[in-house]
Amino acid sequence: MLKTEKVNAGYGKLQILFDVSIEAEKGKITTIVGPNGSGKSTFLKTVFGLTTVYSGRILFKGTDVTKLPPFKRTRMGMAYLPQTNNVFANLTVMENLRMAGYILSEEEFKDRLELALSVFPEIKNLLKRKAGNLSGGQRQFLAMATALIRNSELLLLDEPTAQLAPKLADVIFGKIVEMRDDHGLTVLLVEQNAKKALEISDKGYMLVSGRVFYEGDPVRLITDDKFQRHFLGIIEDVEIVGEKTEKLEAGDVDGCS
Ligand SMILES: Nc1ncnc2c1ncn2[C@@H]1O[C@H](COP(=O)(O)OP(=O)(O)OP(=O)(O)O)[C@@H](O)[C@H]1O
């Protein structure tokens, strides 16, 4: 569904990502974890076309989208849900949902709305409320519901559980699983809440200083001793040789613990 090939990207001349190659398979949840500032959000923005790509390719459904503007990627089925400002705060919940479905016929919109509200019944009684007055969790539900209305195929989720109470975070993770299992969505997830995110994932990546440091089985990543230390920001034993960071293969992880 989504593949990046040796992507080097950043903001203007400030390079943040180095040779990042990642694959998110159709109908699967792929999660990227890593220390603060490692480039996780920048990577999602890059996939959506919001940064400067110096070299490498981004392939979406087999098409090279590296040079396409974000609105064209949206049209192709990508939904990017940033951590904040993921809904129109001055519009009501219903107006947000209508905006998402503005190209649909009235009949199609009704069907998509019914589906979105069946996955997110939590917002059903809030349709007239201004999105800006929703709680953090409700706002996240609304943002995800708009992706369902748009019939998006790939969800790019940037820390959807940030600043939410643990119980609510669990509900959000449950919704992500539901969107994969019942609605066939492909999810590329960036999370600080690394352990829980990896538990629901089919594949895990770890970024350190803008480079892929681990790729593979998410459960192996959680249980790896090195991961725990790196994730806490203690990265003294990441071997950096010149410009290259040693990449752990899934097979190496057993030996690390
Ligand atoms: N718009 C921007 N312009 C310039 N530099 C930026 C911009 N946004 C982020 N950065 C820098 O890019 C680097 C990576 O940040 P990014 O937000 O991608 O990391 P992250 O892994 O998502 O971190 P966090 O978990 O703290 O959100 C940081 O050094 C940050 O200061």
Ligand as a Chemical Component Dictionary entry (heavy atoms), coordinates in Angstrom:
data_LIG
# 
_chem_comp.id                   LIG 
_chem_comp.type                 NON-POLYMER 
_chem_comp.pdbx_formal_charge   0 
_chem_comp.three_letter_code    LIG 
# 
loop_
_chem_comp_atom.comp_id 
_chem_comp_atom.atom_id 
_chem_comp_atom.alt_atom_id 
_chem_comp_atom.type_symbol 
_chem_comp_atom.charge 
_chem_comp_atom.model_Cartn_x 
_chem_comp_atom.model_Cartn_y 
_chem_comp_atom.model_Cartn_z 
_chem_comp_atom.pdbx_ordinal 
LIG N1  N1  N 0 8.531  22.792 10.915 1  
LIG C1  C1  C 0 9.775  22.501 11.316 2  
LIG N2  N2  N 0 10.827 23.240 10.902 3  
LIG C2  C2  C 0 12.106 22.933 11.280 4  
LIG N3  N3  N 0 12.418 21.890 12.077 5  
LIG C3  C3  C 0 11.413 21.117 12.527 6  
LIG C4  C4  C 0 10.040 21.387 12.173 7  
LIG N4  N4  N 0 9.266  20.444 12.761 8  
LIG C5  C5  C 0 10.112 19.649 13.457 9  
LIG N5  N5  N 0 11.389 20.042 13.308 10 
LIG C6  C6  C 0 12.588 19.386 13.872 11 
LIG O1  O1  O 0 12.670 18.081 13.341 12 
LIG C7  C7  C 0 13.219 17.191 14.304 13 
LIG C8  C8  C 0 12.341 15.960 14.402 14 
LIG O2  O2  O 0 11.090 16.358 14.941 15 
LIG P1  P1  P 0 9.794  15.430 14.876 16 
LIG O3  O3  O 0 8.657  16.216 15.461 17 
LIG O4  O4  O 0 9.641  14.864 13.540 18 
LIG O5  O5  O 0 10.231 14.266 15.875 19 
LIG P2  P2  P 0 9.339  13.224 16.628 20 
LIG O6  O6  O 0 10.093 11.954 16.627 21 
LIG O7  O7  O 0 7.966  13.209 16.066 22 
LIG O8  O8  O 0 9.341  13.810 18.081 23 
LIG P3  P3  P 0 8.167  13.929 19.158 24 
LIG O9  O9  O 0 7.887  12.552 19.591 25 
LIG O10 O10 O 0 8.786  14.763 20.226 26 
LIG O11 O11 O 0 7.010  14.594 18.473 27 
LIG C9  C9  C 0 13.330 17.961 15.602 28 
LIG O12 O12 O 0 14.674 18.340 15.767 29 
LIG C10 C10 C 0 12.461 19.172 15.368 30 
LIG O13 O13 O 0 12.936 20.287 16.082 31 
# 
loop_
_chem_comp_bond.comp_id 
_chem_comp_bond.atom_id_1 
_chem_comp_bond.atom_id_2 
_chem_comp_bond.value_order 
_chem_comp_bond.pdbx_ordinal 
LIG N1  C1  SING 1  
LIG C1  N2  SING 2  
LIG C1  C4  DOUB 3  
LIG N2  C2  DOUB 4  
LIG C2  N3  SING 5  
LIG N3  C3  DOUB 6  
LIG C3  C4  SING 7  
LIG C3  N5  SING 8  
LIG C4  N4  SING 9  
LIG N4  C5  DOUB 10 
LIG C5  N5  SING 11 
LIG N5  C6  SING 12 
LIG C6  O1  SING 13 
LIG C6  C10 SING 14 
LIG O1  C7  SING 15 
LIG C7  C8  SING 16 
LIG C7  C9  SING 17 
LIG C8  O2  SING 18 
LIG O2  P1  SING 19 
LIG P1  O3  DOUB 20 
LIG P1  O4  SING 21 
LIG P1  O5  SING 22 
LIG O5  P2  SING 23 
LIG P2  O6  DOUB 24 
LIG P2  O7  SING 25 
LIG P2  O8  SING 26 
LIG O8  P3  SING 27 
LIG P3  O9  DOUB 28 
LIG P3  O10 SING 29 
LIG P3  O11 SING 30 
LIG C9  O12 SING 31 
LIG C9  C10 SING 32 
LIG C10 O13 SING 33 
# 
